[in-house]
Amino acid sequence: MLQCEGFNFRTFRWLQMMIFTIEEINKDQTLLPSIRLGYSIYDNCRKVPQAVRAAVTLLSGADNIFKNYKCTGSPLIPAIVGDARSTQSMITGRIAGRFSIPMVSYSSSCSCLSNKVEFPTFFRTIPSDSFQAKAMAQLVKHFGWTWVGSIATQDDYGQYLVQLFNEQVQNYGVCLAFTEAIPKLPSRHKILQIVDTIKRSTAKVIALFAGVGDIISLANEVVRQNITNKQWIASETWSTAALLATKQNFGSFGGTIGFAFRKGEVPQFKEFLLKVHPTSIPGNSLVNRFWEKLFGCTLNPLGNTTRYPTASISDPICTGQEDIEKTDSVYSDVSQLRVSYNVYKAVYAIAHALHNLATCDPNKGPFLNKTCANISHFAPWQLLHYLKEVNFTNNFGDKIYFDENGDPIASYDIMNWQMDADGSVKIVTVGLFDASAAPGQELLIDEDIVIWSNGQTKIPSSICSESCPPGTRKAARKGQPVCCFDCLQCAEGEMSNRTDSIHCLTCPIDYWSNQEHDQCVLKEIEFLSFEDTLGIILTTIALFGTGITITILVIFIRYRNTPVVRSNNIELSFLLLISLLLCFLCSLTFIGQPTTWSCILRHTVFGVSFALCISCILGKTIVVIMIFSATLPNNNMMKYFGPLQQRASVFAGTFLQVIICILWLSTSPPFPVKNTKYQSAKIILECDVGSVTAFCCVLGYIGLLAAISVVLAFLARKLPDNFNEAKFITFSMLIFSAVWVTFIPAYISSPGKYTVAVEIFAILCSSFGVATCNFAPKCYIILLKPDQNTKKHVMGREAAASI
């Protein structure tokens, strides 16, 4: 035969609440008048086989442990109050459902029992675990905990509840550090393994779903190993357990926050508990066992008829004078009547259903042909009908009714374990969860009065990784939950302005990320402006070159009739000076913010100016060669390249460049662009050449003219120094070529506005080179050596060569 082990004072108090409530109803003159309720008590010993046996014997009416009345007429067992544990309720509920016997539980919270197909006659005055799981998940979300552990007993209650909790918190973006199961018969090895998991885990918050008896071994080991840095969340089964809320356990479990059923204050109940005595109910084995366990004595050891004795022969004999009031036990503690209050409501729910059945108006009944049930001879299914429709407010103002699943209104007190001034542990109500409240307002908690683990008043943090600040994004760690991540700085040109951003946003084309990468700011606009130091220097040099050129032009006009000026086609010299003037001035079009017109002008004026310049130099080179050739006997080539032909050659050389530029502008002209490819953080305003082919043709044509000029000048370099300019033309074209050859790599490698600066520098250098080599020697003679500015001196070497 299966035997019960130990004695649970808390459960015995629940039993006494049922007896107290039945007696209270029997004394009530308005509820079930002239009808007395009786009861039978069955102990399942918290064991599944015993629960099956109790259910079968309960329905058969045989072998009950204790009954107080001999009931006649009505069904032997019209309703059941119980069971306390979900697993046992499932067993009894399935059997009771077969016989349509209503069953009202006061502590079975498994959400599985809401299944009306499997448990059609099951009701309860305790909320379903689905609400408790939702409440605990909302608590985790409310305090911002994203990294939690969960532990549950390996039974229907624990596994259903932890599964619901895990699903709820994961929907809120919370990650589970671990989930452990406590076996019904836990070994020392298993307890050590669970505690080791708790110690090694970085999660600071742990939700524990288990009954008090299942927790004791785990709690003792946690206390023994002095684990004090964890914040515990308690399910309703142990959130108010005085057996655990002790001074010895407070170091590890102090600050525990959990949920508990709403508390009730039942008048006269404590007095009723204190009146329990073996002599008041002779032969009641449960009372005998209670008395022996509470006082550590034995009742009539030689003739003890207790089915499951709790005392040994060595224990002293109970005198009967022992006083319950002088003991400090869970049994007589009525400060936290929660499950006991649910027992109270369960009995009253059945009583009100019986009352409605008994007071049915004839010909207005709910059954076939509007008939009513007979209170003396009714079937359990008839009482079941009335129990579904129970709806009343009890003496304490609580509304009692069941929904379509047999569940009551879900409401929990939020409890917190705190240290009292005298060193004892007090369990304080710090909030409320009401499932009937508007969404988002179900959880109400006074954070100012909550004491957390280690006596802290600051909300503890439980996260796997610190939040990623704005300017960064979360990067998941391989093989770890999504709550464990690294914070990576947003790339250049990307930003995030939210905490824990998953992605960085790319800034618009005209924007760039700031140094913190938490916002996009307008990109720095870069171009070579007249206000820049470099722009000022280049402008000054260009204007200086322009001034020098104008000065030379004025000198040549002033001394236009002198031999030095007239010695080499004065018209070509004036045209060359004008072209140099244009070259210096065209460099100014490269400075300033690019516009459509400035882009067109800078490239076309540059191309035409240099074409005119090189054409003039080419013409002067040819003139030098022709003049020298004309001094030879029988050579009259000069007549084929007179002033008209010289002007025509310059015009032709320049006009061809003009034609190239016209074709360029008519097909694909230059235009301003915003270059963001070279420097992502800057917008470089520059001119796009439009047609690369046309641009290459312009440069290629200038290069062709320059190459011809270099070759011809090189061939004429040994002509008499005082007569021709071939040597100086050669120097000028060598400088020109060197400048533009070195310009190409410097242009390609220069960033931003410096690209334009390199181009301007090349224009200015080549212009100064041409101006210096071609005009400096003549200006030197005109201004400083006027005695050499004679035809005799200019022709001196030529005459000497003739002699």
C-alpha positions in Angstrom: 0.0 0.0 0.0 1.2 3.5 -0.9 1.9 5.6 2.2 2.2 9.4 2.6 5.5 10.8 3.7 5.6 13.7 6.1 2.9 16.2 6.8 2.2 19.6 5.1 0.8 22.1 7.5 0.0 24.5 4.7 -2.1 22.0 2.9 -3.8 21.1 6.2 -4.7 24.7 6.6 -6.3 24.7 3.1 -8.4 21.7 4.3 -9.5 23.5 7.4 -10.5 26.5 5.2 -12.9 24.1 3.3 -14.4 22.8 6.5 -14.6 26.4 7.9 -16.4 27.6 4.7 -18.8 24.7 4.7 -19.8 25.4 8.3 -20.1 29.1 7.5 -22.5 28.3 4.6 -24.5 25.9 6.8 -25.0 28.7 9.3 -26.1 31.1 6.6 -29.9 31.6 6.5 -30.0 33.1 3.0 -27.7 30.8 1.1 -29.0 27.2 0.8 -31.5 27.5 3.7 -32.7 24.2 5.1 -29.9 22.5 3.3 -26.7 21.3 5.0 -23.5 20.6 3.1 -21.2 17.7 3.9 -17.8 16.6 2.7 -15.5 13.7 2.2 -11.7 14.1 2.4 -9.2 12.2 0.3 -5.4 12.5 0.5 -3.4 11.8 -2.7 -0.1 12.2 -0.9 1.2 14.3 -3.9 1.8 11.0 -5.7 0.3 10.1 -9.1 -0.6 6.5 -8.2 -2.3 7.7 -5.0 -4.1 10.4 -7.0 -5.6 7.8 -9.4 -6.7 5.7 -6.4 -8.2 8.7 -4.6 -10.2 9.7 -7.8 -11.6 6.2 -8.2 -12.5 5.7 -4.6 -14.0 9.2 -4.5 -16.4 8.5 -7.3 -17.3 5.1 -5.8 -17.7 6.5 -2.4 -15.7 3.8 -0.7 -12.6 3.9 1.4 -12.7 7.6 2.1 -10.4 8.8 4.9 -13.0 11.0 6.6 -16.6 12.1 6.1 -18.6 14.2 8.4 -22.1 13.5 7.3 -24.2 10.7 6.0 -25.8 12.3 2.9 -29.0 10.8 1.4 -31.0 11.5 -1.7 -28.5 13.6 -3.7 -25.6 12.1 -5.6 -22.9 10.8 -3.4 -20.3 13.1 -4.8 -22.0 16.0 -6.7 -18.9 18.2 -6.8 -15.2 18.1 -6.0 -13.0 20.8 -4.5 -9.4 20.2 -5.6 -6.8 19.2 -6.5 -4.0 21.5 -5.4 -1.5 20.3 -8.0 -2.0 20.4 -11.8 -0.8 16.9 -12.5 -3.2 15.4 -10.0 -6.0 17.6 -11.2 -5.5 16.4 -14.7 -5.9 12.8 -13.5 -8.9 13.5 -11.4 -10.4 15.9 -14.0 -10.3 13.3 -16.8 -12.1 10.7 -14.6 -14.6 13.3 -13.2 -15.3 14.5 -16.8 -16.4 11.0 -17.8 -19.2 11.2 -15.1 -20.0 15.0 -15.7 -19.0 15.7 -12.1 -17.9 19.4 -11.7 -14.5 19.9 -10.2 -13.3 23.3 -8.8 -9.6 23.6 -8.1 -8.1 26.2 -5.8 -4.4 25.9 -6.8 -4.1 24.0 -10.1 -2.9 26.7 -12.5 -1.7 24.7 -15.6 -3.0 26.3 -18.7 -3.6 22.8 -20.2 -6.6 22.5 -17.8 -8.4 25.2 -19.8 -8.9 22.7 -22.6 -12.7 22.0 -22.3 -12.5 19.1 -24.8 -10.2 17.2 -22.4 -11.5 18.6 -19.1 -15.1 19.5 -19.7 -16.1 19.8 -16.0 -13.0 21.5 -14.7 -13.2 25.0 -13.0 -10.8 26.9 -10.8 -10.6 29.9 -8.7 -6.9 30.4 -9.4 -5.9 32.1 -12.7 -4.4 30.0 -15.5 -0.7 29.9 -15.9 -1.0 31.5 -19.2 -1.9 34.7 -17.3 0.9 34.2 -14.8 3.4 33.6 -17.7 2.2 36.8 -19.3 2.5 38.7 -16.1 6.0 37.5 -15.4 7.0 38.2 -19.0 5.6 41.8 -18.7 7.6 42.2 -15.5 10.8 41.2 -17.3 10.0 43.6 -20.1 9.0 46.4 -17.7 12.4 46.4 -16.1 14.4 46.0 -19.3 15.8 42.6 -18.6 16.9 41.0 -21.8 19.0 38.1 -20.5 17.3 35.8 -18.1 17.4 32.2 -16.9 14.5 29.9 -16.1 14.1 26.9 -13.9 11.0 24.7 -13.5 10.0 21.5 -12.0 9.8 18.5 -14.3 6.0 18.2 -14.0 3.0 19.5 -15.9 2.8 22.7 -13.8 6.5 23.6 -14.2 6.9 22.6 -17.8 3.7 24.2 -19.2 4.5 27.4 -17.3 8.1 27.7 -18.2 7.2 27.0 -21.9 4.6 29.7 -21.9 7.0 32.1 -20.1 9.9 31.4 -22.5 7.6 32.0 -25.5 6.2 35.3 -24.0 9.6 36.8 -23.2 11.1 35.8 -26.5 8.2 37.7 -28.2 9.4 40.7 -26.2 12.9 40.3 -27.6 14.3 38.7 -24.4 16.8 35.9 -24.6 17.1 32.8 -22.4 20.5 32.2 -20.9 19.5 28.8 -19.7 16.5 26.6 -18.9 16.8 23.9 -16.3 14.4 21.3 -15.0 14.2 20.1 -11.4 13.3 16.3 -11.3 10.5 15.2 -9.0 13.1 13.2 -7.1 16.3 15.3 -7.7 19.6 13.8 -7.1 22.5 15.6 -5.4 24.3 15.5 -8.7 21.4 17.2 -10.5 21.1 19.9 -7.9 24.8 20.7 -8.1 24.6 20.8 -11.9 21.7 23.3 -11.7 23.5 25.5 -9.2 26.7 25.4 -11.3 24.7 26.6 -14.2 23.3 29.5 -12.1 26.8 30.5 -11.0 28.4 30.4 -14.4 25.6 32.2 -16.2 26.0 35.9 -16.8 22.2 36.3 -16.4 21.4 38.2 -13.2 17.6 37.5 -13.3 16.3 33.9 -12.8 12.6 32.9 -13.0 11.8 29.9 -10.9 8.6 27.9 -11.4 8.2 25.2 -8.7 6.4 24.3 -5.5 7.9 25.0 -2.1 8.8 21.3 -1.5 10.6 21.1 -4.9 12.7 24.2 -4.2 14.1 23.4 -0.7 17.0 21.3 -1.9 18.0 23.8 -4.6 17.5 26.8 -2.2 19.7 25.1 0.4 22.5 24.5 -2.1 22.3 28.1 -3.4 22.6 29.4 0.2 25.4 27.0 1.0 27.5 28.2 -2.0 26.7 31.8 -1.1 25.2 32.8 -4.5 24.1 36.4 -3.7 24.2 38.2 -7.0 21.0 36.9 -8.6 17.6 38.5 -8.8 14.9 35.8 -8.4 11.4 36.0 -9.9 9.0 33.7 -8.0 6.0 32.0 -9.3 2.8 32.0 -7.2 3.7 28.7 -5.6 6.6 30.1 -3.5 6.4 33.8 -3.7 4.8 34.0 -0.2 6.3 30.8 1.2 7.3 31.5 4.8 9.3 28.3 4.8 11.7 29.8 2.3 11.5 33.5 3.2 13.8 33.1 6.2 16.7 35.1 7.6 19.0 32.3 6.7 18.0 32.4 3.1 17.8 36.1 2.8 21.4 36.6 1.7 20.7 34.6 -1.5 17.0 35.2 -1.9 16.5 38.6 -0.5 14.8 41.0 -2.9 12.9 38.2 -4.6 10.0 39.6 -6.6 7.1 37.4 -7.6 3.4 36.9 -8.1 0.8 35.7 -5.7 -2.9 35.2 -5.8 -4.9 38.0 -4.3 -5.0 37.9 -0.5 -8.2 37.6 1.5 -9.0 38.4 5.1 -11.4 35.8 6.4 -12.8 36.8 9.8 -12.9 34.1 12.5 -10.7 31.8 10.5 -7.7 32.0 12.8 -9.9 31.2 15.8 -11.3 28.2 13.9 -7.7 27.0 13.3 -6.8 27.2 16.9 -9.8 25.1 18.0 -8.7 22.1 16.1 -8.0 19.3 18.6 -8.0 15.5 18.4 -10.8 15.3 20.9 -13.0 17.6 18.9 -13.2 15.3 16.0 -12.6 11.8 17.4 -11.2 9.3 14.9 -10.0 11.8 12.4 -6.7 10.4 11.3 -5.6 13.7 9.6 -6.1 15.7 12.8 -4.2 13.0 14.8 -1.3 13.2 12.3 -1.3 17.0 12.4 -1.2 17.0 16.2 1.6 14.5 16.4 3.7 16.3 13.8 3.1 19.8 15.3 4.0 18.9 18.9 6.4 16.0 18.3 4.5 13.6 20.4 2.4 10.5 19.9 -1.3 9.9 20.6 -1.9 6.5 22.3 1.1 4.7 20.8 0.0 1.3 21.7 -3.4 1.6 20.2 -2.6 4.1 17.5 -5.0 3.7 14.6 -3.5 6.4 12.5 -3.1 5.1 9.0 0.2 6.8 8.3 1.8 7.4 11.7 4.0 10.4 12.0 5.4 9.8 15.4 7.7 7.1 16.7 7.5 5.1 19.9 10.3 7.1 21.4 8.3 10.3 21.1 6.6 11.5 24.3 2.9 10.9 24.7 0.6 13.8 23.8 -1.2 15.1 26.8 -4.0 16.9 25.0 -3.1 20.1 26.8 -0.7 21.3 24.1 -1.7 24.8 22.8 -1.6 25.5 19.0 -1.5 29.3 19.8 1.9 29.0 21.4 3.4 27.4 18.3 5.0 29.3 15.4 4.0 27.4 12.3 2.7 27.9 8.8 -0.6 26.4 9.9 -1.6 29.2 12.2 -0.2 32.0 10.0 -3.2 33.7 8.4 -1.3 36.8 7.2 -1.0 35.5 3.7 -4.3 33.8 3.0 -4.0 33.3 -0.8 -4.5 29.7 -1.7 -6.7 29.4 1.4 -8.8 32.2 0.1 -9.1 30.4 -3.3 -10.5 27.4 -1.3 -13.0 29.7 0.3 -14.1 31.0 -3.1 -14.3 27.5 -4.6 -16.6 26.3 -1.9 -18.8 29.3 -2.2 -19.0 28.9 -6.0 -20.4 25.4 -5.6 -22.7 26.6 -2.9 -24.1 29.3 -5.1 -24.5 26.8 -8.0 -26.5 24.6 -5.6 -28.6 27.5 -4.4 -29.5 28.5 -8.0 -30.4 24.9 -8.7 -32.5 24.7 -5.6 -34.3 28.0 -6.3 -35.2 27.3 -9.9 -38.6 28.6 -10.9 -40.9 25.8 -12.1 -41.7 25.9 -15.8 -38.7 28.3 -16.3 -35.9 25.8 -15.8 -32.9 25.4 -18.1 -33.5 21.7 -18.9 -35.8 19.8 -21.2 -39.3 21.3 -21.4 -38.1 24.1 -19.1 -37.9 21.8 -16.1 -35.9 22.3 -13.0 -33.6 19.9 -11.2 -34.7 18.4 -7.9 -32.3 19.4 -5.1 -32.9 16.1 -3.4 -32.2 14.0 -6.5 -30.2 15.9 -9.1 -27.5 14.6 -11.5 -24.0 16.1 -11.5 -24.4 17.4 -15.0 -27.3 19.5 -13.8 -25.1 21.1 -11.1 -22.4 21.6 -13.8 -24.9 23.7 -15.8 -25.4 26.1 -12.9 -21.7 26.2 -12.0 -21.0 27.5 -15.5 -23.4 30.4 -14.9 -22.2 31.3 -11.4 -21.8 35.0 -11.0 -21.8 36.7 -7.6 -19.9 39.1 -5.3 -18.7 37.7 -2.0 -18.7 39.3 1.4 -15.2 40.9 0.6 -16.3 42.6 -2.6 -14.6 40.1 -5.0 -16.6 39.2 -8.1 -16.7 35.4 -8.7 -17.5 33.9 -12.1 -16.0 31.6 -14.7 -15.2 32.3 -18.3 -15.9 29.8 -21.1 -12.8 27.9 -20.1 -13.7 27.7 -16.5 -11.1 30.3 -15.5 -11.6 33.2 -13.2 -10.6 36.8 -13.5 -6.8 36.9 -13.7 -5.4 39.1 -10.9 -2.1 38.8 -9.0 -0.4 40.7 -6.2 3.3 41.5 -6.9 5.3 40.5 -3.8 8.8 41.5 -2.7 11.0 39.9 0.0 12.4 42.6 2.3 14.2 42.6 5.6 12.2 44.0 8.6 13.7 46.2 11.3 13.8 43.3 13.7 15.8 41.2 11.3 12.9 39.0 10.1 11.9 38.7 6.5 8.6 40.3 5.5 6.8 39.8 2.2 5.5 43.1 1.0 2.9 43.8 -1.7 4.5 46.3 -4.2 2.2 46.1 -7.1 -0.7 44.5 -9.0 -1.3 42.6 -12.2 -4.9 42.8 -13.6 -5.5 41.0 -16.8 -8.8 42.7 -17.3 -7.1 46.2 -17.5 -6.6 47.9 -20.8 -3.6 46.7 -22.9 -0.4 48.1 -21.6 -1.9 49.0 -18.2 -2.1 45.5 -16.7 1.1 45.8 -14.7 1.1 48.4 -11.9 4.2 48.5 -9.6 5.5 51.0 -7.1 9.3 50.9 -7.9 10.2 53.2 -5.1 9.4 50.7 -2.4 11.0 47.7 -4.1 14.1 46.3 -2.5 16.3 44.2 -4.9 18.9 41.6 -4.4 21.8 42.5 -2.0 19.5 45.2 -0.5 19.9 47.5 -3.5 17.3 50.1 -4.4 18.5 50.5 -7.9 16.9 48.2 -10.5 19.4 45.5 -11.4 20.6 45.0 -14.9 20.5 41.7 -16.7 21.7 41.9 -20.2 24.1 39.8 -22.3 25.5 42.8 -24.0 25.4 46.5 -23.3 23.1 48.5 -25.5 24.7 49.8 -28.7 24.7 53.6 -28.6 23.7 55.8 -31.6 26.4 55.7 -34.2 26.8 51.9 -33.9 24.9 48.8 -35.0 24.4 45.4 -33.4 26.4 42.5 -34.9 25.2 39.1 -33.7 27.8 36.7 -32.2 28.0 33.5 -34.0 26.3 30.6 -32.2 24.9 32.9 -29.5 21.3 34.3 -28.9 20.4 37.5 -30.6 20.7 39.4 -27.2 24.4 38.7 -27.3 26.0 41.0 -29.8 28.9 43.3 -30.4 28.5 47.0 -31.2 30.2 47.9 -34.5 30.8 51.5 -35.5 28.8 52.6 -38.6 30.9 52.8 -41.7 31.9 56.2 -43.2 28.8 57.7 -44.8 26.4 55.7 -42.6 24.6 56.6 -39.4 22.3 55.3 -36.7 20.4 57.7 -34.4 18.7 55.0 -32.3 20.0 52.8 -29.5 20.4 49.2 -30.4 20.0 49.8 -34.1 20.2 46.7 -36.2 21.3 48.5 -39.4 23.2 51.7 -40.2 21.4 54.0 -42.7 23.3 55.3 -45.7 23.4 59.1 -45.8 21.9 60.8 -48.8 24.3 61.7 -51.7 24.8 65.3 -50.5 25.3 64.3 -46.8 27.9 62.5 -44.8 28.1 61.0 -41.3 29.4 63.2 -38.5 32.3 62.1 -36.3 30.0 60.2 -33.9 28.1 58.6 -36.8 24.7 59.5 -35.2 23.5 61.9 -37.8 24.1 63.0 -41.4 25.4 66.4 -42.0 25.9 68.3 -45.2 29.1 67.3 -47.0 31.9 69.9 -47.2 31.8 71.5 -50.6 35.2 71.9 -52.0 36.4 73.9 -55.0 39.2 76.3 -55.7 37.7 79.7 -54.7 39.1 83.2 -54.9 39.0 83.3 -51.1 41.3 80.3 -50.6 44.9 80.9 -49.9 45.9 78.9 -52.9 43.3 80.6 -55.0 44.6 84.0 -53.9 48.2 83.0 -54.8 47.3 81.7 -58.2 45.1 84.7 -58.9 48.0 87.0 -58.0 50.4 85.1 -60.2 47.9 85.1 -63.1 47.4 88.9 -62.7 51.1 89.4 -62.4 51.6 87.5 -65.6 48.9 89.5 -67.2 50.5 92.7 -66.1 54.0 91.6 -67.3 52.5 90.7 -70.7 50.7 94.1 -71.0 54.0 95.8 -70.0 55.8 94.0 -72.7 53.1 94.8 -75.2 53.4 98.5 -74.2 57.2 98.4 -74.6 56.9 96.8 -78.0 54.3 99.3 -79.1 56.5 102.1 -77.8 59.6 100.8 -79.6 57.9 99.2 -82.6 60.1 101.0 -85.1 63.4 99.8 -83.5 65.5 97.0 -85.1 65.1 94.6 -82.3 61.2 94.7 -82.5 61.1 94.8 -86.3 63.7 92.1 -86.7 61.1 89.3 -86.6 57.7 90.2 -87.8 56.2 92.7 -85.4 52.7 91.4 -86.2 53.5 87.9 -85.0 55.0 89.4 -81.8 51.9 91.4 -81.1 49.7 88.4 -81.7 51.9 86.2 -79.5 51.6 88.8 -76.7 47.8 88.9 -77.1 47.6 85.1 -77.0 49.8 85.1 -73.8 47.5 87.7 -72.3 44.6 85.4 -73.0 46.5 82.4 -71.6 47.1 84.3 -68.3 43.5 85.5 -68.1 42.0 82.1 -69.0 43.6 80.6 -65.9 41.2 82.8 -63.8 38.2 80.9 -65.3 39.5 77.8 -63.5 39.1 79.6 -60.1 35.7 80.0 -58.4 32.6 77.7 -58.2 32.1 75.9 -61.5 29.1 76.9 -63.5 28.0 75.9 -67.0 29.5 79.0 -68.6 32.8 78.9 -66.6 33.2 75.2 -67.5 32.7 76.1 -71.2 35.0 79.1 -71.1 37.9 77.5 -69.2 38.4 74.7 -71.6 37.6 76.5 -74.9 39.5 79.7 -74.1 42.4 77.6 -72.9 42.4 75.6 -76.1 42.1 78.5 -78.5 44.5 80.7 -76.6 47.3 78.1 -76.6 46.6 77.2 -80.2 47.0 80.9 -81.1 50.1 81.1 -78.9 51.8 78.0 -80.5 50.7 79.0 -84.0 52.4 82.4 -83.5 55.6 80.7 -82.2 55.4 78.3 -85.2 55.1 81.2 -87.5 58.0 83.0 -85.9 60.1 79.9 -86.2 59.3 79.6 -89.9 60.1 83.3 -90.4 63.5 82.9 -88.8 64.3 79.9 -91.1 63.0 81.8 -94.2 65.0 84.9 -93.4 68.2 82.9 -92.9 67.5 81.1 -96.1 66.9 84.3 -98.0 70.4 85.5 -97.2 71.9 82.7 -99.2 72.7 83.3 -102.9 70.0 82.6 -105.4 67.4 81.9 -102.6 64.2 83.9 -102.8 62.0 81.6 -100.5 61.0 84.6 -98.4 58.6 85.8 -101.1 56.6 82.6 -100.5 56.2 83.4 -96.8 55.5 87.0 -96.6 53.3 88.9 -94.0 50.1 87.7 -95.7 51.2 84.0 -95.6 52.3 84.5 -92.0 49.0 85.9 -90.9 47.2 83.1 -92.9 49.3 80.4 -91.2 48.5 81.8 -87.7 44.8 82.1 -88.6 44.7 78.6 -90.0 46.4 77.1 -87.0 44.0 78.9 -84.7 40.9 78.4 -86.8 41.3 74.6 -86.8 41.3 74.7 -83.0 38.2 76.9 -83.1 36.4 74.3 -85.3 37.3 71.5 -82.9 35.9 73.6 -80.0 32.7 74.4 -81.9 32.2 70.7 -82.6 32.9 69.9 -78.9 30.4 72.4 -77.6 27.7 71.4 -80.1 28.0 67.7 -79.3 28.9 67.3 -75.6 30.0 70.5 -73.9 31.7 70.6 -70.5 29.3 71.0 -67.5 29.7 71.3 -63.7 29.4 68.1 -61.6 29.5 67.1 -58.0 32.2 64.6 -57.6 31.6 62.3 -54.5 33.7 59.4 -55.6 37.2 60.7 -54.9 36.5 61.9 -51.3 33.3 60.5 -49.8 33.2 63.1 -47.1 33.4 66.0 -49.5 31.5 67.2 -52.6 34.1 68.3 -55.0 32.6 70.8 -57.5 34.4 70.4 -60.8 33.9 70.6 -64.5 33.3 67.4 -66.5 34.8 67.7 -70.0 31.7 66.2 -71.5 33.3 64.5 -74.5 36.6 63.0 -73.6 37.4 62.6 -77.3 36.9 66.3 -78.0 39.0 67.3 -75.0 41.8 64.9 -76.2 41.6 66.4 -79.7 42.0 69.9 -78.2 45.1 68.9 -76.2 46.4 66.7 -79.0 46.2 69.6 -81.5 48.1 71.9 -79.1 50.7 69.1 -78.6 51.0 68.7 -82.4 51.7 72.4 -82.9 54.1 72.4 -80.0 56.0 69.4 -81.4 56.3 71.0 -84.9 57.6 74.2 -83.3 60.2 72.3 -81.2 61.5 70.4 -84.2 61.8 73.5 -86.4 63.3 75.6 -83.6 65.8 72.9 -82.9 66.8 72.8 -86.6 67.3 76.6 -86.6 69.2 76.8 -83.2 72.7 77.5 -84.8 71.7 80.6 -86.7 73.5 83.8 -85.8 72.7 84.8 -82.2 72.3 88.5 -82.9 69.8 87.9 -85.7 67.3 85.2 -84.9 65.2 83.9 -82.0 65.5 80.2 -82.8 67.5 79.4 -79.7 65.0 81.2 -77.4 62.1 79.6 -79.2 63.7 76.2 -78.6 64.1 77.0 -74.9 60.5 78.2 -74.6 59.0 75.2 -76.4 61.2 72.8 -74.3 59.8 74.5 -71.2 56.3 74.3 -72.6 56.6 70.6 -73.3 58.3 69.8 -70.0 55.5 71.6 -68.1 52.7 69.7 -69.9 54.4 66.4 -69.8 54.9 66.6 -66.0 51.3 68.0 -65.7 49.7 64.7 -66.6 50.8 62.6 -63.6 50.5 65.5 -61.3 47.0 66.2 -62.5 45.9 62.5 -62.1 47.3 62.2 -58.6 46.2 65.5 -57.2 43.0 65.4 -55.0 40.0 67.7 -55.1 40.6 71.4 -55.7 44.3 70.7 -56.1 43.6 69.1 -59.5 42.4 72.4 -60.8 45.4 74.1 -59.1 47.8 71.9 -60.9 46.1 72.7 -64.3 46.3 76.4 -63.5 49.9 76.1 -62.5 50.7 74.3 -65.8 49.0 77.1 -67.7 50.9 79.8 -65.8 54.3 78.1 -66.0 54.1 77.4 -69.7 52.9 81.0 -70.3 55.7 82.5 -68.2 58.1 80.2 -70.0 57.0 81.3 -73.5 56.9 85.0 -72.4 60.3 84.9 -70.7 62.2 83.1 -73.4 60.7 85.0 -76.3 60.6 88.6 -75.0 63.0 88.9 -72.0 66.1 89.1 -74.2 64.6 91.8 -76.4 63.3 93.8 -73.5 66.7 93.6 -72.0 68.3 95.2 -75.1 65.5 97.7 -75.5 65.5 99.0 -71.9 69.1 98.3 -70.7 71.2 98.1 -73.8 69.8 100.6 -76.2 73.2 100.9 -77.9 72.7 97.4 -79.3 69.2 98.2 -80.6 70.6 99.0 -84.0 70.4 97.3 -87.4 74.2 97.1 -87.6 74.4 95.2 -84.3 71.4 93.0 -85.2 72.9 92.2 -88.7 76.6 92.1 -87.4 77.1 88.4 -87.2 75.4 87.9 -90.5 77.8 90.4 -92.2 80.7 88.7 -90.6 79.6 85.4 -91.8 79.3 86.8 -95.4 82.9 88.1 -95.4 
